[in-house]
Structures are given as C-alpha cells and as structure tokens.
Amino acid sequence: MGDNRRLILLIVAVAALFTVIDVAWLPFSTVSLDPRNVSQLAKIAGGLLISYLVASFVIYRVGNDPSRSGGFLRRIANSLLIMVGVSALFLPLGFVSAVFMYLASATDAPLIDGKLAALDAAIGFDWLSFLQAANGYPAFASALVIAYHSLTPQIVLLLIAYSAAQRADRLLEFVALLAVSSVFTGSLMALFPTAGAYAYFQPSVEAFDAFTDKAGMWHYSELLQLRSGEHFNLFVAEAEGLVTFPSYHTAVGIMVVYSLRHVRLAMAPVALLNATMIVGTIPEGGHHLTDVIAGAMVAVVSILAVRAVIAKERYEAGQTEAA
C-alpha cells in the first residue's frame, strides 16, 4: 500500500482530527464511553493481529512455490493482508467518527426540521404526499426498504471484493472518501441539528405500514436522551445512526457507485440499486428531500477532494520518475 501514501495520510489525519475533538469534548459532555468499548476494540485489534500473523506465516511457508496450490494460498494470504491493512485504517476511523456524532447530538440547540420542510415545500416537494404515494404500492415500498438497508452489506462486499482482487488502491480511495465525507457530514450535523421527517411530520401508522415499524425513527429515543441533558453511556458497537442532515446514506451510495466506475459489470446494477436506495432514504430513512440533496453535495465534494489528493500523488510520482 506504499504507493498510496497520501491517501493513507489523509485517512490517518481525519481519524486523528476526530480523536482530538472527541478527547477534548468528552469531559464537557453528558456522553461517556462505556468500558465495554475497550474490550471490543481489543478483540478487533486481536483479530486483526492474528489475521496478519496467519497471512504472513502462509506467505513465508509458501515462499516461491510455483505450484497451483502454492499460488492460490499466496494469493489468499496477500488478499488477507490487504484486508487487514485497510481495516486497521477503516475501523478506528469509524469508531472516533461515531463518538463525534453522539457528542454533536448532545445539544439543546433548536432543531431545524421546520426550515428543511419549508425548503422542500419551496421546491415543490410534499413529504407527506410522497410517503402516502410510496406506501400505496407495497411492492415499490418493499423495494425501497431492501435497497435502503443494503448499504452496509455493499460496503462489506466492496471490502472483500477489492481485497480478493488485491486492489488496495481502490480500497484506500473508498476509505478516504468515507473519511472526507465524515468530516463534512459531522460538521453539518453539528451546525444544523435535526430529528428527521418522521419526528417532524408525525404521520399516522397507516401512512407508512408498507415500510418497517421504526422507519426513520430508530434513532429517535437515543436522540431525545442525548438532547435531554441526561447522562448517556455510549457503547459504539450498539450505536444507532444519528445523522439526518445531510443524508449519509445518499453520500455513501453515490461514493460506492463512483468507486465501481472501473468495474462496468458491477457498476450498472449497483447504480440502479443505490438510485433506489436514495429514493428510499425519504420514506424508509425518514429524510427530508433537502437532506438527500445535501448528502449528494457531500459526495460530490468528497470525490473532488480525494481526486485532487490522488492527482497530487501521481504528479509527484511522475516527477520522481522523471528525475
């Protein structure tokens, strides 16, 4: 992964930024970290270390074995090393950014859902009418639910597929996109707190019975507790997604499709899936349309930022070769 030094530095820098903010903020917040976080992180670190040692041992034992079985084992071990290396960057980033999201949500600042609903109305979008229309077609609603909840499996599959293909460069690019988009998303959610469209409009149960029982509201009880000023004990492994503005599902969905731009066979169906998922962020995710637009903007800006980093790396590599 040495040829991607700038991407690695970018990911580490973002993780370090979140870490510094978290450490400085925690003593003044009602949020505290559950001791179980330590054991959970230790288990993850132990698993990564064991995987690294096993892969390294296999490579040592196989050596330059020219046989088919030797080549197969060597490829599996190299893929595992890539997965371990990228996971060692991705998992700490996810942890410290999740802590930040909870710290940012523990505020009594006024919610801006009313303003977002007004913006939606100004561009001609009626959230309740859209919900009722989508709910009126159960097959369509089911497709939106499935697509909306496919995001985490997509990320896992992307990690496995790129590791198996030994494309550390594409994996690091994707993690860098997650890192940069987390900075933008975290900043926006801290500045513009929201509870989500379901909490604001409070539709009747019959209006969304084709969607899941807690559509757009699985985070709400935690959000209320965080905003109440009561003590909140955070165990990150059980944390709910708190971001409503901007829509991070939208941002990540676009970035997944962008990451697959060189894999044409996969890009088209994933683009269709994620287009459906982005539509599903409204009735299943409980987002205002404005959240979705902001999430798309976060994705575009993050892609441009990471492209600039990669271009700089390639320019410097070209200069070095020319010298």
NORWO-V447592 format. One record per pair of residues at least 4 apart in sequence whose ideal C-beta (glycine too) atoms are under 7 Angstrom apart, sorted by the first residue. I is the first residue (numbers start at 1). J is the second residue. Records with the same first field share a line. If there is no record, write none. Layout:
I: J + J
//
This chain:
1: 8 + 85 + 168 + 172
4: 8 + 168 + 169 + 172
5: 9 + 313
6: 10 + 309 + 312 + 313
7: 11 + 172 + 173 + 176 + 309
8: 12 + 89 + 172
9: 13
10: 14 + 176 + 179 + 309
11: 15 + 89 + 93 + 175 + 176 + 179
12: 16
13: 17
14: 18 + 93 + 179 + 180 + 182 + 183
15: 19 + 92 + 93 + 96
16: 20
17: 21
18: 22 + 96 + 97 + 100
19: 23 + 96
20: 24
21: 25 + 100
22: 26 + 96 + 99 + 100 + 103
25: 29 + 103
26: 31 + 103
29: 103 + 106
30: 106 + 229 + 230 + 231 + 232
31: 102 + 103 + 106 + 232 + 234
32: 231 + 233 + 234
33: 37 + 234
34: 233 + 234 + 235
36: 40 + 235
37: 41 + 235 + 236
38: 42
39: 43
40: 44 + 237
41: 45
42: 46
43: 47
44: 48 + 91
45: 49
46: 50
47: 51
48: 52 + 84 + 87 + 88
49: 53
50: 54
51: 55 + 80 + 84
52: 56 + 81 + 84
53: 57
54: 58
55: 59 + 77 + 80 + 81 + 84
56: 60
57: 61
58: 62 + 73 + 77
59: 74 + 77
62: 70 + 73 + 74
65: 70
66: 70
67: 71
68: 72
69: 73
70: 74
71: 75
72: 76
73: 77
74: 78
75: 79
76: 80
77: 81
78: 82 + 166
79: 83 + 163 + 164 + 166
80: 84
81: 85
82: 86 + 163 + 166 + 168 + 171
83: 87 + 159 + 163
84: 88
86: 90 + 159 + 168 + 171 + 172 + 175
87: 91
89: 93 + 175
90: 94 + 175
91: 95
92: 96
93: 97 + 179
94: 98
95: 99 + 236
96: 100
97: 101 + 182 + 186
98: 102 + 236 + 239
99: 103 + 234 + 236
100: 104 + 186
101: 105 + 186 + 189 + 242 + 243
102: 106 + 226 + 234 + 239 + 242
104: 186 + 189 + 190
105: 223 + 226 + 242
106: 226 + 232
107: 193 + 227
108: 227 + 229
109: 193
111: 193 + 194 + 195
112: 116 + 192 + 193 + 194
113: 117 + 194 + 195 + 199 + 200
114: 118 + 200
115: 119
116: 120 + 194 + 245 + 288 + 290 + 291
117: 121 + 127 + 200 + 288
118: 122
119: 123 + 290
120: 125 + 127 + 288 + 289 + 290
121: 125 + 126
125: 130 + 289
126: 130
127: 131 + 197 + 201 + 288
128: 132 + 201 + 203
129: 133
130: 134 + 282
131: 135 + 203 + 207 + 208 + 283
132: 136 + 207
134: 140 + 141 + 144 + 283
135: 141 + 207 + 208 + 209 + 210 + 211 + 283
137: 141
138: 142 + 210
139: 143
140: 144
141: 145 + 210 + 211
142: 146
143: 147 + 276
144: 148 + 276 + 279 + 280 + 283 + 284
145: 149 + 211 + 212 + 280 + 284
146: 150
147: 273 + 276 + 277 + 280
148: 249 + 277 + 280 + 281 + 284 + 285
150: 154 + 273 + 277
151: 155 + 249 + 252 + 253 + 277
152: 156
153: 157
154: 158 + 256
155: 159
156: 160
157: 161
158: 162 + 174 + 256 + 259
159: 163 + 171
160: 164
161: 165
162: 167 + 170 + 171
163: 171
167: 171
168: 172
169: 173
170: 174 + 259
171: 175
172: 176
173: 177 + 259 + 306 + 310
174: 178 + 255 + 259
175: 179
176: 180 + 306 + 309
177: 181 + 255 + 302 + 303 + 306
178: 182
180: 184 + 302 + 305 + 306
181: 185 + 251 + 255 + 298 + 299 + 302
182: 186
183: 187
184: 188 + 298 + 301 + 302
185: 189 + 243 + 246 + 248 + 251 + 298
186: 190
187: 191
188: 192 + 245 + 246 + 294
189: 193 + 243 + 245
192: 245
194: 244 + 245
195: 199 + 200 + 220 + 223 + 244
196: 200 + 216 + 244 + 286 + 287
197: 201 + 216 + 286 + 287 + 288
198: 203 + 215 + 216 + 217 + 286
199: 217 + 220
203: 207 + 208
205: 209
208: 215 + 283
211: 215 + 283 + 284
212: 284
214: 218
215: 283 + 284 + 286
216: 284 + 285 + 286
217: 286
218: 240
219: 223 + 240 + 241 + 242
220: 224
221: 225
222: 226 + 240 + 242
223: 227 + 242
224: 228
225: 230 + 232
226: 232
234: 239
243: 248
244: 287 + 291
245: 291 + 294
246: 251 + 291 + 294 + 295 + 298
247: 251 + 281 + 285 + 287 + 291 + 292 + 294 + 295
248: 252 + 295
249: 253 + 277 + 281 + 285
250: 254 + 278 + 281 + 292 + 295 + 296 + 299
251: 255 + 295 + 298 + 299
252: 256
253: 257 + 274 + 277 + 278
254: 258 + 296 + 299
255: 259 + 299 + 302 + 303
256: 260 + 270 + 274
257: 267 + 270 + 271 + 274
258: 303
260: 266 + 267 + 270
261: 267
263: 267
266: 270
267: 271
268: 272
269: 273
270: 274
271: 275
272: 276
273: 277
274: 278
275: 279
276: 280
277: 281
278: 292
280: 284 + 285
281: 285 + 287 + 292
282: 287 + 289 + 292
287: 291 + 292
289: 293
290: 294
291: 295
292: 296
293: 297
294: 298
295: 299
296: 300
297: 301
298: 302
299: 303
300: 304
301: 305
302: 306
303: 307
304: 308
305: 309
306: 310
307: 311
308: 312
309: 313
310: 314
311: 315
312: 316
313: 317
314: 318
315: 319
316: 320
317: 321
318: 322
319: 323
//
